[in-house]
Amino acid sequence: MAGSQARKLRRVPDTESRLAFRTIHGYRRAFRIAGSGPAILLIHGIGDSSATWCDLIPHLAQKHTVIAPDLLGHGSSDKPRADYSVAAYANGMRDLLAVLGIGRVTVVGHSLGGAVAMQFVYQFPHLVDRLVLTSSSGVTKDIHPLLRVLSMPMINESLRFLRLPGGRPVAKIAGNVAIGLHGATLRPSAVLDETPDIMRMVGDLDDRTAYLAFLKTLRAVVDWRGQVITLLDRCYLTNDIPTQIIWGARDSVFPVSHAHIAHAAMPGSRIEIFAGTGHYPFHTDPLRYLRVIETFMSTTEPATFDQQRWRESLRSGTSDRAIAGAAATRSTVLDALDAAERSAT
C-alpha cells in the first residue's frame, strides 16, 4: 500500500475510548483505556495528546488492553512547574501502570514518545513485552531546524507567530536561520515539509501553562544544536526484547536515516518504512500501520526478563560487533554515538 492512497480505518462500534483520570503524586493525569487482554501502552509526542491514537485504539482494543496517556504537561493532564525530562516521563508511565494494576506492556512510542519508550525499557525492563519506535526522537542530533530555533530562550516567543496569519513565512525565515547557524545540509525547501505538523504541535497551546510545559519539554531534549539525548548508547539492552521500528520516508522532523541507524544498532529489530509518508505514519496510512503492529504482536513472543543476563549486558556494554549491517552502516552508528551528547539518565 506504500505510495498509494491510504484507506481509512473502519469504525469499530462499542470500543471507543474515553478519557479517564487518576491523581498520582498530587497531579491529575488523563489517559484513555479500552479493551482487554495483553496490554499496549501508546505514548504520544511533544505537543500532542492521547487523541492522536484515537483511530487506532478501537482496533487494537479488540485483542488488547490499550492505555494511551496524556503525558504530564500535555492534553488534559495537569501542567505543573515540574520535571519534563525523558526519565521523568518514563517514571510517570511506570506509576500510571502501577495504579491501574497492569504488570507488563508492549510499549509504543511516537516522536518524543519513542525516546520515553526507550527510556522506559532501560529503567523498567521487567515491565516490557515488546518495543515499537515510530519516527522516534533520540537517535542523532538531526532534527527539524524550526524546533532548534523554538528551543532558544530568546526566540521562544516565535511560537505565538505560528498561530497568526503570516506565521508560515516567519517559520521559514526562522528555519533558514537555524540552517545557517547549524551548518545543516537540509535543503531550504524542506524546512516547511513538516511545518503543518509542527504547527499542529503548538496550535492548541491556548493557555500559558500549556505553553510553558511545551517549552520545558522541548528544552529537555533539544537545544540550538539539535537533539541533546541519544538512545544509541543503550540499544544493546534491547537484544532480548522484540523491537519494531516504523518510519515515514519523508519525515523531516527526524530524517528516515535515523530509522536505519537505530535498526543497525538493534540487530534483532524489524524495520518498516512508509514511502510517501512524513512524521505521522499512523495518520497518513493508519491501515498499514495497524497491520504492521498486529503482525508484529502476533509473530513475536513477549520478552522474558532475565536479571542475570541484564546484569551481564550492562557490564559488557556495546561494541561495534553488536552493530548490524555493512561496514559503512556500522561506522555511521559509531560516529553518531561519538557525536551525540549522552543523557545522564
N, C-alpha and C positions, 0 to 999 in steps of 0.2 A: 504493500500500500504506500510505501515511501514515494514521495514525489507526486502522488495523486491527491485528489480531493478527499480529505479525511471524512469518514462518516461519523455522525454524532452518535453518542451512546443512547440507547433506548431508555425510556423512563422505567424504573423498577418500582412498582406500587408497594406501599406499606413498609418500605425500608428507608424512608427519608430520615436523615439525621437532623436532630435539633440541638441547639446549644444547651449545655448543662454547665453547672458551676460548682466549684469546690474552693474553699478557703484554705490555703496552705501557707504557713508562716505568716499569717495575717494578711495575705494578699489573695484577692479573688481571681481565680483562674478559670477561663472559659475553655470548653472543649466540646467536640461533637463525638458521639459514641453511637454505634449501631451494630447489629448483628450478633452472632455467637460463633464460637469455635476458636481456633488458634488466632492469637492477637496480632494485628498490624498497627504500628504507630506511624502516622503520617505527619511529618514535620515541615512546615512551610518556610518560605524565605523571608528576608528582611522586607519590612513594609507591607507584608501580606498578612493573611489570616487563614484559619481553617476553612473558610469559604472557598478557597482556591481548589479544594479537593471535592467539592460538593457533587460534581457529576460522577466521580469515581466511587465515592463511599457506598452508595446503594448496591453497586455491583459487587464490590469486594465484600460487603456485609452479608452476601448470600451464603458464604462459607467461612467467614472470619468475624471476629470481634474487631471492629475498626475504631481506633481512637485518634482523633485529629485535634490537637490542642491549638489554641491561640497562645503563642509564646508571650511571656510577660512583656508588657510594653506594646503589644500588638492586639488588633481586633477588639474583642470585648473583655479581654483580661485587664487587670489593673496596670497602671503605668507609673509606678513609683520612681523615685530617685534611687536607683538600685544598681546592682551589678548586671550588666548586659553582655558579659563575656560568653564565649562559646562554652566554656566549662560550667559556668553558672546555668546556662540553658540546659545542658546535659543533666545537671543535678535536678533541675526542675522537672525534667521528663521522668527521672527516677522516682521523685517524690509523688508525682501525679499517678504513676502506675502503682505505687505502693498504696496510696489512698484508695484506688479503685480495686485493689486486690488482684492485680494482674502480674504474674510472675515472670513471664518471658514474652518477647515480641520479635517480630520481623520489623526492623526499623527502616523506614523510607524517608529520605531527606531530599529536599529540593533547594538549590542555591545555598544560602546560609544554613538552611536546614540540613543540607548534606554534611557540612562541617560539624554541626551539632550531632548528627547521627554518628559520624566517625568518632567524635569525642565520647559519645555515649558507649560505643563499642570499647574504646580504650579504658574508660572509667568503670564500666559495669559489664564486662564480657560474659558473666554468668547469667545475664538477663537477655542475651541476644540469640535469636534463632537464625536470622539472616540479615543481610545489609543490602540496601538499594540506594545508590547515589545517582541523583538526577541533576544534571547541569550544576554540579556541586562547586561551592567555593572551597578554598583551602588547598589548591594544587600548586600553582606557582603565583608569582606576583601579578601576572597579567589580569587586568580587569578593565571594564569599560571606563574610558577616560573621564566621563562625566561623574562617575562615582568617586574617582580620586579627587576631583575638584570639590564635590559636595562634602567630602570629609575634612576639608581645610577650614579651620575655625573662622578665618576672615571672609570666607565665601559662603558660609552655610546659609546666609540669607537668600542665596540664589534659589533655594528650594521654593521660596514663595513665587518666584518668577515663572517656574514651570507650570503653575496653575493659572497664569494670567495670559490674556491674548498677547501673542508675540513671544511666548515662552520658548518655543522651539528654536528660533534664531539665537536667543540668548544661550540656550543649551548648546547649540552648535559652536558658538564662539567659545564658550567655556571648555567644551571638549577639545577644540583645536588648540587652545592654550595649554591644556593638560598634555596633549601630544607633544607640543613643543618643549614643555618642562621635562617630560619623562623620556623624550627621545624615542617614542614608540614607533613601531613600523606599521601600525594600523592606518589604513587609508582614511583620509578625512571623511569620505562619504559614508564610511562605516560607523562614524560617531553616532549617527542617528538611527542605525539599524534597529537598536533595541530601545530607542527613546520612548516609544509608546508604553513599553513595559516599565521603564524607569518612571515615567510619569504616572503610571498606574500605582507604582510603589508609594509615591508621595502624594498622589492626588486626593487620598482620603484622610490626610493628616489635618483634620478640621480644627483640632484643639491643640493648645500649646503643649500639653502633657504628651500627646502622641508624637508631636513634632520633636520634642526633646528626647523621647525614648528612641525614635528613629536615629537621631544624631548619635546618641550614646552607643547604640548597637553598631552603626556604621563605623564609628571611630574605634570600636573594639577590634575590628577586623581589617580596616582599610585606612591608609594614610595617603599623602600625595604621591608616594612612590608606587602604590599598589597594595596588594594584599599583604598583611603582616603575619599571617599564620600559614602553616602548611600541615597537611595530613600525610605527606610522603614519608616522613621520618618514622611513622608508626604503621605504615601499610603492612609490614611483615606480620603484624599481630592479627591480620585477617586471614592468615593461611588456613585456619580450620573453620572459618565462617563463610558459608556460601554468599557470594557477593555479585551483584548485578550492577553494571554501570549503564546509564541511559543518557544520551546527549542529543541536542539538536545540532545538525551540521552547520547551521547558520547562526549559532549563538555568538553574539559579540559582547555579551556581558562576561562570560568565561569561554574563551575560544575552544573549539572542538579538539584542538591539540591536547587540552587538559585531560580529556577522556582517555586518549591513547597513552598519555603519561601515567595516569592513575592505573590503567589496565596493565601496563608493563610493571608497575610497582606492586601489583596484586596478581601474581602469576596464575592463581586459580580462578580469577574473576571472569565473568561474562561481560560482553560489551555489545550494545545496540545503538547504532547511530541513525537518527531520523533525518533523512535528506529533506531539504527544503524547510526545515523547522528551526525556530530560534530558541529562546531561553525557556520557553514553556511547552515542551513536547506533549505534556498531558492535556494541554488546552488545544494545541494545534491538531493533534491526532490522538484523541482520547481512546478510541477503539484499539488502535495498535498498542498504545501504552498499557492499557488494561490486559491485552493478550500477553504482552511481554511479562508483566507482573505475574499473571496467573500461570503461565508456563514455567517461570522461574520457581514459583511456590510449589507447583505440582511435581517438578522433576528434581528437586533437591530435598535432602533431609535436614531437619534443624540441627544446628551446631550443638555439639556436646562439650561443655566446658571442662577442661582438664587443668586443674590448678598447677600441677607439677609441670606440665607441658608449657603452660603460660609463663611460669617462672623461668623455665629454660629459654624460652623465646626472648624474654626481657634481658636475660643475661647475655645471650649471644648477639642480640640486635640484628640489624640488617646488614647486607653486604651486596656487592654488585652481582654475586652469584644468585641472589634471590630475586633478581630483576629479569623479567622475561623479555623476549624479542631480540631483534638484531643488535649488533654492537652499537650502531648509531642510536637506537632507541634507549639502550642502557646508558649510554653516555648522556643523552638528554635528561634522563631521570636523575642521574648523579649530579649533573650540572644544576638542575633545578633545586636539588637538595642543598648544594653548596651556596646557591644564590639566595635561597629562602631564609627569612627570619623565623627562627623557631619559636613557637609558642611555649611559654614556661609551663603550661598546663597540659 
